[in-house]
Protein backbone atom coordinates (compact mmCIF):
# COMPACT_ATOMS: atom_id res chain seq x y z
CA UNK A 1 0.00 0.00 0.00
CA UNK A 2 1.49 3.36 -1.06
CA UNK A 3 1.44 6.20 1.49
CA UNK A 4 -0.62 9.26 0.55
CA UNK A 5 1.80 11.93 -0.71
CA UNK A 6 -0.60 14.64 0.40
CA UNK A 7 -0.61 13.32 3.95
CA UNK A 8 3.18 12.89 4.07
CA UNK A 9 3.72 16.44 2.80
CA UNK A 10 1.44 17.86 5.47
CA UNK A 11 3.23 15.85 8.15
CA UNK A 12 6.69 17.04 7.09
CA UNK A 13 5.50 20.64 6.74
CA UNK A 14 4.05 20.64 10.28
CA UNK A 15 7.30 19.24 11.72
CA UNK A 16 9.39 21.89 9.95
CA UNK A 17 7.11 24.71 11.11
CA UNK A 18 7.41 23.52 14.69
CA UNK A 19 11.21 23.34 14.58
CA UNK A 20 11.58 26.74 12.91
CA UNK A 21 9.17 28.44 15.32
CA UNK A 22 11.15 27.45 18.41
CA UNK A 23 14.68 27.37 17.03
CA UNK A 24 15.49 30.79 18.48
CA UNK A 25 14.63 29.65 21.99
CA UNK A 26 17.19 26.85 22.37
CA UNK A 27 19.82 29.00 24.06
CA UNK A 28 17.45 29.95 26.88
CA UNK A 29 17.67 26.59 28.64
CA UNK A 30 20.02 26.10 31.59
CA UNK A 31 19.68 22.30 31.42
CA UNK A 32 22.62 20.03 30.55
CA UNK A 33 20.55 18.64 27.69
CA UNK A 34 18.18 20.74 25.58
CA UNK A 35 17.07 18.38 22.80
CA UNK A 36 15.41 15.01 23.25
CA UNK A 37 14.34 12.93 20.24
CA UNK A 38 12.62 9.54 20.05
CA UNK A 39 11.83 7.56 16.92
CA UNK A 40 10.35 4.11 16.79
CA UNK A 41 7.81 1.59 15.63
CA UNK A 42 4.32 1.57 17.05
CA UNK A 43 2.69 -1.86 17.39
CA UNK A 44 -0.82 -0.46 17.35
CA UNK A 45 -4.42 -1.49 17.75
CA UNK A 46 -6.80 0.76 15.80
CA UNK A 47 -10.55 1.06 16.23
CA UNK A 48 -12.58 3.45 14.10
CA UNK A 49 -16.23 4.19 13.47
CA UNK A 50 -17.58 6.71 11.01
CA UNK A 51 -20.97 8.01 9.93
CA UNK A 52 -21.48 10.49 7.09
CA UNK A 53 -24.84 12.25 6.80
CA UNK A 54 -25.95 14.42 3.89
CA UNK A 55 -26.92 17.83 5.27
CA UNK A 56 -29.95 17.92 2.98
CA UNK A 57 -30.52 14.20 2.70
CA UNK A 58 -30.66 10.87 4.51
CA UNK A 59 -28.69 9.84 7.57
CA UNK A 60 -25.67 7.70 6.87
CA UNK A 61 -24.87 4.24 8.18
CA UNK A 62 -22.68 3.95 11.26
CA UNK A 63 -19.71 2.03 9.83
CA UNK A 64 -17.27 -0.02 11.87
CA UNK A 65 -14.29 0.30 9.53
CA UNK A 66 -12.47 -2.74 10.89
CA UNK A 67 -15.42 -5.14 11.06
CA UNK A 68 -17.68 -3.87 8.25
CA UNK A 69 -15.00 -2.99 5.70
CA UNK A 70 -12.04 -5.14 6.84
CA UNK A 71 -9.67 -2.25 7.50
CA UNK A 72 -6.39 -3.45 9.10
CA UNK A 73 -6.71 -3.55 12.88
CA UNK A 74 -2.97 -3.66 13.61
CA UNK A 75 -1.14 -1.35 11.20
CA UNK A 76 2.52 -0.65 11.85
CA UNK A 77 3.04 3.03 12.67
CA UNK A 78 6.23 5.09 12.66
CA UNK A 79 6.17 7.61 15.51
CA UNK A 80 8.42 10.63 16.10
CA UNK A 81 8.63 12.51 19.43
CA UNK A 82 10.71 15.55 20.26
CA UNK A 83 11.14 17.58 23.44
CA UNK A 84 12.99 20.88 23.63
CA UNK A 85 13.80 22.57 26.92
CA UNK A 86 13.46 26.36 26.84
CA UNK A 87 14.41 26.97 30.44
CA UNK A 88 14.58 25.35 33.84
CA UNK A 89 10.80 24.93 33.96
CA UNK A 90 9.61 25.34 30.37
CA UNK A 91 9.67 22.91 27.47
CA UNK A 92 7.92 22.07 24.20
CA UNK A 93 6.79 18.56 23.32
CA UNK A 94 5.96 17.46 19.79
CA UNK A 95 4.60 14.17 18.42
CA UNK A 96 3.84 13.16 14.86
CA UNK A 97 2.60 9.97 13.25
CA UNK A 98 0.93 8.87 10.03
CA UNK A 99 -1.55 6.01 9.60
CA UNK A 100 -2.43 5.02 6.01
CA UNK A 101 -5.14 2.43 5.41
CA UNK A 102 -6.91 1.46 2.18
CA UNK A 103 -9.04 -1.56 1.30
CA UNK A 104 -11.22 -3.05 -1.41
CA UNK A 105 -14.33 -4.85 -0.22
CA UNK A 106 -17.42 -6.54 -1.65
CA UNK A 107 -20.17 -5.30 0.63
CA UNK A 108 -22.20 -7.82 2.58
CA UNK A 109 -24.77 -5.20 3.63
CA UNK A 110 -26.18 -1.92 2.34
CA UNK A 111 -24.20 1.15 3.40
CA UNK A 112 -25.39 4.74 3.15
CA UNK A 113 -22.53 7.26 2.91
CA UNK A 114 -23.71 10.85 2.57
CA UNK A 115 -26.25 10.92 -0.24
CA UNK A 116 -24.91 7.71 -1.84
CA UNK A 117 -26.32 4.25 -1.13
CA UNK A 118 -24.00 1.31 -1.79
CA UNK A 119 -25.88 -1.99 -2.09
CA UNK A 120 -24.94 -5.51 -1.03
CA UNK A 121 -22.53 -7.03 -3.55
CA UNK A 122 -21.00 -3.72 -4.64
CA UNK A 123 -17.23 -3.86 -4.92
CA UNK A 124 -15.98 -0.64 -3.32
CA UNK A 125 -12.66 0.97 -2.54
CA UNK A 126 -12.35 2.74 0.79
CA UNK A 127 -9.62 4.67 2.57
CA UNK A 128 -9.19 6.20 5.99
CA UNK A 129 -5.77 7.81 6.33
CA UNK A 130 -4.71 10.19 9.08
CA UNK A 131 -1.92 12.48 10.18
CA UNK A 132 -1.77 13.08 13.93
CA UNK A 133 0.21 16.10 15.14
CA UNK A 134 0.56 16.97 18.85
CA UNK A 135 2.16 20.16 20.17
CA UNK A 136 2.34 20.97 23.88
CA UNK A 137 3.92 23.61 26.08
CA UNK A 138 4.88 22.18 29.49
CA UNK A 139 5.65 24.05 32.69
CA UNK A 140 7.24 22.28 35.66
CA UNK A 141 5.47 23.33 38.86
CA UNK A 142 7.49 20.97 41.06
CA UNK A 143 11.24 20.46 40.54
CA UNK A 144 13.13 18.02 42.73
CA UNK A 145 16.52 16.35 42.44
CA UNK A 146 15.23 13.26 40.65
CA UNK A 147 11.81 14.27 39.38
CA UNK A 148 9.71 17.13 38.12
CA UNK A 149 6.00 17.46 37.49
CA UNK A 150 3.69 20.08 36.12
CA UNK A 151 0.94 21.10 33.74
CA UNK A 152 0.69 21.42 29.98
CA UNK A 153 -1.40 23.18 27.38
CA UNK A 154 -1.37 22.18 23.76
CA UNK A 155 -3.03 21.61 20.43
CA UNK A 156 -3.90 18.41 18.63
CA UNK A 157 -4.61 18.23 14.93
CA UNK A 158 -6.05 15.15 13.29
CA UNK A 159 -6.06 15.38 9.51
CA UNK A 160 -8.45 12.81 8.06
CA UNK A 161 -8.50 11.81 4.40
CA UNK A 162 -11.28 9.33 3.69
CA UNK A 163 -13.32 8.11 0.78
CA UNK A 164 -15.83 5.50 -0.37
CA UNK A 165 -16.49 4.70 -4.03
CA UNK A 166 -17.50 1.76 -6.25
CA UNK A 167 -14.52 0.31 -8.11
CA UNK A 168 -16.29 1.05 -11.42
CA UNK A 169 -17.14 4.65 -10.47
CA UNK A 170 -14.13 6.61 -9.25
CA UNK A 171 -16.03 9.90 -9.58
CA UNK A 172 -18.40 9.35 -6.66
CA UNK A 173 -18.79 12.47 -4.51
CA UNK A 174 -17.75 10.48 -1.44
CA UNK A 175 -14.47 9.34 -2.99
CA UNK A 176 -12.23 12.01 -1.45
CA UNK A 177 -13.27 13.75 1.77
CA UNK A 178 -10.57 15.58 3.74
CA UNK A 179 -10.74 17.57 6.96
CA UNK A 180 -8.45 19.02 9.63
CA UNK A 181 -9.79 18.59 13.18
CA UNK A 182 -7.78 20.87 15.52
CA UNK A 183 -8.53 20.68 19.25
CA UNK A 184 -6.87 22.31 22.30
CA UNK A 185 -5.92 20.12 25.27
CA UNK A 186 -4.90 20.52 28.90
CA UNK A 187 -2.85 18.01 30.86
CA UNK A 188 -0.38 16.89 33.49
CA UNK A 189 3.04 15.26 33.28
CA UNK A 190 5.68 13.59 35.45
CA UNK A 191 9.35 12.96 34.64
CA UNK A 192 11.37 10.75 36.98
CA UNK A 193 15.05 9.81 36.85
CA UNK A 194 15.11 6.38 38.49
CA UNK A 195 18.88 6.22 38.02
CA UNK A 196 21.25 8.47 36.03
CA UNK A 197 20.72 6.12 33.06
CA UNK A 198 17.08 5.08 33.53
CA UNK A 199 14.27 7.58 33.02
CA UNK A 200 10.48 7.26 33.23
CA UNK A 201 7.86 9.68 31.96
CA UNK A 202 4.07 9.87 32.09
CA UNK A 203 1.76 12.35 30.35
CA UNK A 204 -2.00 12.71 30.10
CA UNK A 205 -3.77 15.43 28.11
CA UNK A 206 -7.45 15.69 27.32
CA UNK A 207 -10.38 17.98 26.66
CA UNK A 208 -14.11 17.84 25.95
CA UNK A 209 -15.66 20.63 23.87
CA UNK A 210 -19.19 21.46 22.82
CA UNK A 211 -19.19 24.38 20.38
CA UNK A 212 -22.44 25.08 18.54
CA UNK A 213 -23.55 21.59 17.48
CA UNK A 214 -20.02 20.15 17.20
CA UNK A 215 -18.98 17.89 20.09
CA UNK A 216 -15.34 16.80 20.43
CA UNK A 217 -13.48 14.65 22.96
CA UNK A 218 -9.71 14.09 22.92
CA UNK A 219 -7.50 11.88 25.10
CA UNK A 220 -3.73 11.64 24.60
CA UNK A 221 -1.86 9.61 27.22
CA UNK A 222 1.53 7.90 27.32
CA UNK A 223 3.81 6.19 29.84
CA UNK A 224 7.37 5.31 28.91
CA UNK A 225 10.74 4.19 30.22
CA UNK A 226 14.12 4.48 28.53
CA UNK A 227 17.64 3.37 29.33
CA UNK A 228 20.69 5.34 28.18
CA UNK A 229 23.17 2.66 27.14
CA UNK A 230 25.51 5.46 25.99
CA UNK A 231 25.71 8.99 27.36
CA UNK A 232 23.52 10.46 24.63
CA UNK A 233 21.63 7.46 23.24
CA UNK A 234 18.85 5.34 24.69
CA UNK A 235 16.52 2.46 24.01
CA UNK A 236 13.02 2.46 25.41
CA UNK A 237 9.44 1.28 25.40
CA UNK A 238 6.16 3.15 25.83
CA UNK A 239 2.45 2.48 25.99
CA UNK A 240 0.17 5.09 24.40
CA UNK A 241 -3.59 5.57 24.23
CA UNK A 242 -5.18 8.13 21.91
CA UNK A 243 -8.85 8.90 21.36
CA UNK A 244 -10.34 11.41 18.92
CA UNK A 245 -14.15 11.60 18.89
CA UNK A 246 -16.04 14.27 16.97
CA UNK A 247 -19.77 14.53 16.20
CA UNK A 248 -21.56 16.79 13.67
CA UNK A 249 -18.39 17.83 11.86
CA UNK A 250 -19.03 19.59 8.54
CA UNK A 251 -17.11 17.97 5.68
CA UNK A 252 -16.99 19.22 2.08
CA UNK A 253 -19.82 21.67 2.95
CA UNK A 254 -22.55 19.15 2.13
CA UNK A 255 -21.91 16.40 4.69
CA UNK A 256 -21.97 16.04 8.46
CA UNK A 257 -19.66 13.37 9.86
CA UNK A 258 -19.38 11.55 13.18
CA UNK A 259 -15.89 10.12 13.79
CA UNK A 260 -14.87 7.85 16.65
CA UNK A 261 -11.19 7.03 16.25
CA UNK A 262 -8.77 5.45 18.69
CA UNK A 263 -5.32 3.91 18.46
CA UNK A 264 -3.21 2.47 21.22
CA UNK A 265 -0.40 0.05 21.82
CA UNK A 266 3.27 -0.48 22.59
CA UNK A 267 6.10 1.51 21.01
CA UNK A 268 9.75 0.48 20.94
CA UNK A 269 12.05 3.38 20.19
CA UNK A 270 15.57 4.71 20.00
CA UNK A 271 16.25 8.04 21.69
CA UNK A 272 18.92 10.69 21.80
CA UNK A 273 19.69 13.76 23.88
CA UNK A 274 22.14 16.58 23.33
C-alpha positions in Angstrom: 0.0 0.0 0.0 1.5 3.4 -1.1 1.4 6.2 1.5 -0.6 9.3 0.6 1.8 11.9 -0.7 -0.6 14.6 0.4 -0.6 13.3 4.0 3.2 12.9 4.1 3.7 16.4 2.8 1.4 17.9 5.5 3.2 15.9 8.2 6.7 17.0 7.1 5.5 20.6 6.7 4.1 20.6 10.3 7.3 19.2 11.7 9.4 21.9 10.0 7.1 24.7 11.1 7.4 23.5 14.7 11.2 23.3 14.6 11.6 26.7 12.9 9.2 28.4 15.3 11.1 27.5 18.4 14.7 27.4 17.0 15.5 30.8 18.5 14.6 29.6 22.0 17.2 26.8 22.4 19.8 29.0 24.1 17.5 30.0 26.9 17.7 26.6 28.6 20.0 26.1 31.6 19.7 22.3 31.4 22.6 20.0 30.6 20.5 18.6 27.7 18.2 20.7 25.6 17.1 18.4 22.8 15.4 15.0 23.2 14.3 12.9 20.2 12.6 9.5 20.1 11.8 7.6 16.9 10.3 4.1 16.8 7.8 1.6 15.6 4.3 1.6 17.1 2.7 -1.9 17.4 -0.8 -0.5 17.4 -4.4 -1.5 17.7 -6.8 0.8 15.8 -10.6 1.1 16.2 -12.6 3.5 14.1 -16.2 4.2 13.5 -17.6 6.7 11.0 -21.0 8.0 9.9 -21.5 10.5 7.1 -24.8 12.2 6.8 -25.9 14.4 3.9 -26.9 17.8 5.3 -29.9 17.9 3.0 -30.5 14.2 2.7 -30.7 10.9 4.5 -28.7 9.8 7.6 -25.7 7.7 6.9 -24.9 4.2 8.2 -22.7 4.0 11.3 -19.7 2.0 9.8 -17.3 0.0 11.9 -14.3 0.3 9.5 -12.5 -2.7 10.9 -15.4 -5.1 11.1 -17.7 -3.9 8.3 -15.0 -3.0 5.7 -12.0 -5.1 6.8 -9.7 -2.3 7.5 -6.4 -3.4 9.1 -6.7 -3.6 12.9 -3.0 -3.7 13.6 -1.1 -1.4 11.2 2.5 -0.7 11.9 3.0 3.0 12.7 6.2 5.1 12.7 6.2 7.6 15.5 8.4 10.6 16.1 8.6 12.5 19.4 10.7 15.6 20.3 11.1 17.6 23.4 13.0 20.9 23.6 13.8 22.6 26.9 13.5 26.4 26.8 14.4 27.0 30.4 14.6 25.3 33.8 10.8 24.9 34.0 9.6 25.3 30.4 9.7 22.9 27.5 7.9 22.1 24.2 6.8 18.6 23.3 6.0 17.5 19.8 4.6 14.2 18.4 3.8 13.2 14.9 2.6 10.0 13.3 0.9 8.9 10.0 -1.5 6.0 9.6 -2.4 5.0 6.0 -5.1 2.4 5.4 -6.9 1.5 2.2 -9.0 -1.6 1.3 -11.2 -3.1 -1.4 -14.3 -4.9 -0.2 -17.4 -6.5 -1.7 -20.2 -5.3 0.6 -22.2 -7.8 2.6 -24.8 -5.2 3.6 -26.2 -1.9 2.3 -24.2 1.2 3.4 -25.4 4.7 3.2 -22.5 7.3 2.9 -23.7 10.8 2.6 -26.3 10.9 -0.2 -24.9 7.7 -1.8 -26.3 4.2 -1.1 -24.0 1.3 -1.8 -25.9 -2.0 -2.1 -24.9 -5.5 -1.0 -22.5 -7.0 -3.5 -21.0 -3.7 -4.6 -17.2 -3.9 -4.9 -16.0 -0.6 -3.3 -12.7 1.0 -2.5 -12.4 2.7 0.8 -9.6 4.7 2.6 -9.2 6.2 6.0 -5.8 7.8 6.3 -4.7 10.2 9.1 -1.9 12.5 10.2 -1.8 13.1 13.9 0.2 16.1 15.1 0.6 17.0 18.8 2.2 20.2 20.2 2.3 21.0 23.9 3.9 23.6 26.1 4.9 22.2 29.5 5.6 24.0 32.7 7.2 22.3 35.7 5.5 23.3 38.9 7.5 21.0 41.1 11.2 20.5 40.5 13.1 18.0 42.7 16.5 16.4 42.4 15.2 13.3 40.7 11.8 14.3 39.4 9.7 17.1 38.1 6.0 17.5 37.5 3.7 20.1 36.1 0.9 21.1 33.7 0.7 21.4 30.0 -1.4 23.2 27.4 -1.4 22.2 23.8 -3.0 21.6 20.4 -3.9 18.4 18.6 -4.6 18.2 14.9 -6.1 15.1 13.3 -6.1 15.4 9.5 -8.4 12.8 8.1 -8.5 11.8 4.4 -11.3 9.3 3.7 -13.3 8.1 0.8 -15.8 5.5 -0.4 -16.5 4.7 -4.0 -17.5 1.8 -6.3 -14.5 0.3 -8.1 -16.3 1.0 -11.4 -17.1 4.7 -10.5 -14.1 6.6 -9.2 -16.0 9.9 -9.6 -18.4 9.4 -6.7 -18.8 12.5 -4.5 -17.8 10.5 -1.4 -14.5 9.3 -3.0 -12.2 12.0 -1.4 -13.3 13.8 1.8 -10.6 15.6 3.7 -10.7 17.6 7.0 -8.5 19.0 9.6 -9.8 18.6 13.2 -7.8 20.9 15.5 -8.5 20.7 19.3 -6.9 22.3 22.3 -5.9 20.1 25.3 -4.9 20.5 28.9 -2.9 18.0 30.9 -0.4 16.9 33.5 3.0 15.3 33.3 5.7 13.6 35.4 9.4 13.0 34.6 11.4 10.7 37.0 15.1 9.8 36.9 15.1 6.4 38.5 18.9 6.2 38.0 21.3 8.5 36.0 20.7 6.1 33.1 17.1 5.1 33.5 14.3 7.6 33.0 10.5 7.3 33.2 7.9 9.7 32.0 4.1 9.9 32.1 1.8 12.4 30.4 -2.0 12.7 30.1 -3.8 15.4 28.1 -7.5 15.7 27.3 -10.4 18.0 26.7 -14.1 17.8 25.9 -15.7 20.6 23.9 -19.2 21.5 22.8 -19.2 24.4 20.4 -22.4 25.1 18.5 -23.6 21.6 17.5 -20.0 20.1 17.2 -19.0 17.9 20.1 -15.3 16.8 20.4 -13.5 14.6 23.0 -9.7 14.1 22.9 -7.5 11.9 25.1 -3.7 11.6 24.6 -1.9 9.6 27.2 1.5 7.9 27.3 3.8 6.2 29.8 7.4 5.3 28.9 10.7 4.2 30.2 14.1 4.5 28.5 17.6 3.4 29.3 20.7 5.3 28.2 23.2 2.7 27.1 25.5 5.5 26.0 25.7 9.0 27.4 23.5 10.5 24.6 21.6 7.5 23.2 18.9 5.3 24.7 16.5 2.5 24.0 13.0 2.5 25.4 9.4 1.3 25.4 6.2 3.2 25.8 2.4 2.5 26.0 0.2 5.1 24.4 -3.6 5.6 24.2 -5.2 8.1 21.9 -8.9 8.9 21.4 -10.3 11.4 18.9 -14.1 11.6 18.9 -16.0 14.3 17.0 -19.8 14.5 16.2 -21.6 16.8 13.7 -18.4 17.8 11.9 -19.0 19.6 8.5 -17.1 18.0 5.7 -17.0 19.2 2.1 -19.8 21.7 2.9 -22.5 19.1 2.1 -21.9 16.4 4.7 -22.0 16.0 8.5 -19.7 13.4 9.9 -19.4 11.5 13.2 -15.9 10.1 13.8 -14.9 7.8 16.6 -11.2 7.0 16.2 -8.8 5.5 18.7 -5.3 3.9 18.5 -3.2 2.5 21.2 -0.4 0.1 21.8 3.3 -0.5 22.6 6.1 1.5 21.0 9.8 0.5 20.9 12.0 3.4 20.2 15.6 4.7 20.0 16.2 8.0 21.7 18.9 10.7 21.8 19.7 13.8 23.9 22.1 16.6 23.3 
